Amino acid sequence: MGQNNGHPECESCGEPLVESRKFFGSNQVYWNRPWGSTLKMSVPVIPHVCMNCGRVYMFLGDKNKIVREFSKLPDKEKDFILNG
């Protein structure tokens, strides 16, 4: 995904994405985690929207923290997250 004046660009049409306002409290989430409670997921997930085509993207606040947490899981739990 490209950058336009510091903003990520839409993969569909190339327009800059607009970050959601943060009006929820710090303990609220925008979405349900697809891996359930296996990963703690203590980093925010911030939605961005393309004002041109309406596509919505979800960005992790700190991807590296989740990668480190995932890498420490036993193989059985990793398989459950990846394959359901």
N, C-alpha and C positions, 0 to 999 in steps of 0.2 A: 504494500500500500504506500503510495507516495505521500509527500508532505506539501502543503500549500500554506505559506506563512505560519508554520508551526502547527497547523491543523492537519490531521489525517484526511486523506481523500477517499471518496466512495470508490469501491472497486467496480461498480456497475457503470457509473457515468463520469467519474473523475472530479465531481464537485467536492468542495470542502465539507467536512462533517462538523456538526454542532454538538457540543457536549451537553448532556442533561444537567439541569440545575440540581443542586444537592439540597433538597428540602426534607428528606427523610432524616431521622435520627441516626446516630452512628451504629445502632444495633439493628436497623432495618435493612432488608435486602431488596433489590429490584427483581430478583428472579429466584427460582428454586434450583439449587445446585444439582446438576445431572448425576453426580456421584454420591448423592445422599450425605450421610454424616461421616463417611470414611475419611475424607480430608477435612481438616478444620476450616480451611478457607477463611482465614482471618484478614484477607486483603479485600478492598472494595472492588466491585465490578461496576464500571461506569458506562451507561448506555450513551451512544452517539447516534445521531440521525442525519441522513442526507436530506436537505430541504428541497432538493430537486426531484429525486425519485422515491423518497420515503423509506429507503432501506435502513434498517437499524443494525448497529454493530455493538457488541458488548466487549469492552476492554478491561482486562485485569489491571488493577493498580500496580501490582508487583508480581509479574509472571515468575521471576526467579524463585521467590519464596514458595510458590506452589510446586514448582519443579523439584526443589529440594525436598519438600514434604513428600511428594509422590515417590521420589527415588528411594526413600527410607521405608516404604511400605513393603510387606511381604509379597511375593509373587502372586499368591492367591487373591489378595486384595486388589492388586494392580489389574489382574485379569477380570475381576468383578466390575471394576470401574470402566475398563475398556470394552468389555463384552456384555455386561449386564447380567 
